[in-house]
Amino acid sequence: MSNPFYQKDILSIKDFSKSDLSLLFSTVNKIETLEFEKRTRICRGKILANLFYEGSTRTKLSFETAMLHIGGNIIGFQDTKGTAIDKGETLSDTIKVVDGYSDAIILRHPTEGAARFAAEIAEKPVINGGSGSEEHPTQAMVDLYTIIAEKKEINGLNIALVGDLKYGRTVYSLLYGLAKYSPNIFLVAPPQLKIRNEIHNDLDNKIKMVEIDDVESIIDKLDVMYVTRIQKERVPDPAEYEKVKGSYIIDNKLVENAKDSLMILHPLPRVGEIKSEIDNTKYAKYFEQAHNGKKLRASLLSLMLNEETI
């Protein structure tokens, strides 16, 4: 079987087909069944460079853990403080230098288009670890894998995306990923944070989407609720943020009428939109989702850095 991920940049989930994703997800399960010695040979001698111009917990640590899980090594930075970037080094120069040190580069950057720009410069494959409010393709891969692992399929599911749908880069990648299947999508957001027009232009003819502002009215229909925080750092007007913060609170009262099989996901971090009382319920799958990040990214790195599939 040909490997569509080998030496390929991971910039947008739009670049991969449903069959590509199926290969990625099946490789997760194959890696998890390997004995230690075989697993740690997958990327032995390979180096992943983590370049994080923005803060990160799950993306950075899960990529690092994933690379170690399959026998590789990691270099990079979590903060530009103490690097040549603080002295004025350009993104272009940083990429050119690190390209010579590594076998793949993951870049998180506050500027939209930064990952694509880096991919044009680097000879080694570049992974978009979050680019402004643009996309976060590997998070969408984790999200789709988590849904399929729990539900066995995505077609026909009722899925609500709740919260900041305007600036949330995870939302955009996930919607493009979901469009490869046939779910029913509810877009739940306050008017100021509704999905950008580009999604309607791209996906209205490909997937069923309904915009509403009240999650309580559909809670009994939902199979998956994907909650996002309202991102203070991306809302340009502080006064507007004050109007929309706390728009949706997921608590035990809300899920009283939910299906027993409802799964609640969140890319994390959360800042109050899911109450901690939900954590011990059967609905909470967001920590499992975070743990799946290591497994999915190990699968992705194994396919990117080895021509032969497992």
N, C-alpha and C positions, 0 to 999 in steps of 0.2 A: 504494500500500500504506500503510495506517495505521501510525503510529509509536507503539508502546506505551510507549516510554521518554521521550517528549517531556514535559518539565517534571515528571517523576515522581520521587518519592523512591526511592532505592535502599537499602532497609533490610534486606530479606531476599530471598534467592533464591527463597523460597517464593512471592513475589508475581509471578513471571514464569513463563510457560508454555514448553514445549519449542519452540513456533514463535517465541516472543519471542527465545529464545536463538539460534535459527537465524538470525534477522534480524541479531542482534548479531554473530554469527560471520561472516556473509557480508559485513557492512559492514567488518569488519577487512580482509578481502582487497581490497575495493574501494578503501579509503583507501590501502592500500599500493601500488596501481597508479597513483595520481594523480600528475600532475606537481606540482612544488613550488608553483607559483603557485596552482593549484586547491586543493591540500591545505591551504595556509596561509590560505585564505579561509574555511574551514569554520567556525572560531570566532573570526575576526578581530573585535576589539572586546569579546570576552567575558572575564570575570574569574572564575577559580576561587579560592575561599578554602580553604586547607589549615589546619585547626585540629587540631594533633596534641598532645594532652595526654599521650600515651605515645610512647616512642621508636619510630622507624621508619626503615628504609632503603628497601626495595623499594616499599612502598605509596606513601610520600610522593614519592620520586624518580620513580617510574614515572608517577604522576599529573601531576607537574610537567612531565616530559618529554613526556607525552602531550598536555598542553594546548599546550605550545610547538610540538609537531609539527603541530598543526592550526591554529596561528596565534593562540591565545589568550594570556592573561596570568595570572599567579599572585600571590596575596598570602597571608600567613598566618604561622604559627610552628611550629617543631619542638619547642620547649620553652617552658613557661609562664614560665620565669624571665625577668624583665625586662618582663613584660606586666602589665596591670591585674589579672589573675587572682591574681598574688602579693599584691596588695593586698586581696584578698577579693571581687573581682567574681564574681558568680554565672554559671553556664553560661547561664542564661536571658538575662542582660543581654549577655553576649558574643555570643550568637547574634543577638539583636535588632540589635546594632550592626553586626556583620559582614554581616548580611542586606542592609543598605543599601549595602554596598560591593561586592557581588559578584553574579554570575549563578547560582552554585551553590556549595554548601559541602560539603566532605568533613570528617568528624569522626572522629577516633580518640580513644577515651576508656576509662579503666579500669572505668567503672561500666556494668553491664548496663542496657540500656534508654536509655542516654544519647542515642543517635542518634534513636530514636523520639521522645524528649522534644524534641530539637532540631527535628525535622520538624514537630512540632505548633506550634512557635513561629515558625519561619521561613516566609516567603512564597516564597522561592526553594527549589529542590529540594535535599535533603540526601542525601549519600552516607554510608553507614555504612562507615567505614574500619577497623572493628574495635571491638567494644563488649564490654568485659569478656571473659568466656569464652563469650559468646552466639553471635555470628555474624560472618562476614567475607564478605559476598556477592560483592564484586568479585574476591576471591581465588578463590572457587569458579568464577566465570565464566572466569577465566584458566586454572584447572585443567581444566575441561571443554573449553575451546577447545584446549588443548595436547594432550589425549588424542585429540580428534577430528582435529586436524591431523596427528597421527602415525598413528592407527589407522583413520581414516576413519569410524568409528562407535563407539558405546559398547555397544550391545545385544549381549549374549552374552559380553562380556569378563569374565575373572576378575580382580577388583581387590581388593587387600589394603590396608587402612589400618592402619598400624603405629605404635605408640608411645603417646603421651598422647591417648587418645580421650575422656577425661572432661572435661578443661579446654581442649582444643584447639578454638578457635572456627572455624578453617579446616575442621576435620573435620565439624562440624555443618552448615556451609553446603554443603560438598561432598556430604555424604550426601543432603541435601534436593535438591541438583541432580541427583545420580545417579538419584534415585528417579523422575525424569522419563523415564528410559530403562529398559533391562532388563538390567543387568549382574548378575553373581554377586559378592557382597561378602563378604570375610573381614575380620572385626574382630579385629586382633591386638594384645593389650594385657595387661599384668600385671593381676591381680585388682583392685588398688587404683585402676587407671586405665581400667577398662572403661567403655564408652559409657553415658551417663546413660539412665535409664528413659524419658525423654520421647521418645527416638529410637524405641525399641521401640513405644511407644504410637502414635506417628505413622506409622511406616514398615513395621512387620512385615507388614502386608497389601499393601504396595505394592512391595516389593523383597526379593530373597533375601539374607539376611544370616546368617552363621555366626560365632559367637564362638569364638576359639581363643587360646592363649597362646604358640604355637610357629610362627614363620614358616618355619623350615627344612622342616617337614613338608609345606608346600604350595608351596615355591618353584618346583618344576617345572611347576606348573599355572598360574602367574600370567602375565597379560598386562601388568598395571600394579601397581607397588608404590608406595604413597604413604606416605612416611615422615614422622613428625613428631618434633620434639624433646620431651623431657619437661621441662615448663616449671617451673623452680624457683620463678619469681615467682608462680605460680598455685597450686602445691601448698601448702595452708595449714599443714602440719606439716613442719618441716625434717627431722625424724626419718623421716617417711614418704618424703620426697624421697630421702634417702640409701638407702632400701631399693629404690627403683625406678629410680634413675639408672643408665644403662648397660644397661637391660634388653635392648635389641636393638642389635646392631652389624652394620651392612651392610658386608661386606668381600668380597674376591675369593673367599674360601673359600665363603661362603654362596651366591654366584651360579654356582658351578661347574656346578650341575645345572639352572640356569635356562634357559628358552626363549631362543633367539637374539633373539627379538623383544620380550623383556621391556623395559619402560621404567620407570625409577625416577624418581619425582618427590618433591619436598620443597618446602614453602612458604618455607623458609629463615627465620631463620638456623639452621644446624646447629651442634651442639656436641659432635660426636664420634660421633653415631649412624650417619653414613655416612662411612666412611674415605675419605681423599683418593685412595687407590688406585683407587677406583671412578670418579673424575672422567674418566679417559681411556679408559674402556670404552664399548662401544656401548650400554650400558644407561643411562648417565647422561643424563638429560634435564632436570635441575633448573635448570641455568643457562639453557637454552633457554626453560624455563617462566618464569623471571624476566624474560627479555627479551620474552616474549610479553605480559607485564604492561603494557608501554608501548603495544603495538598494540591490545590489547583495551580498555584504558581510553581510548585515543583514540577508538575506535569508540563506546564508551559515552557519552563526553562529546559527541561529534558528534550522537548521537541524542537526548540529553537537552536539548541547547541549540538544536536546529533541528527544526522541525516536519516538514519534508520529509526523507525518507530519501535517501541517496546512490545 
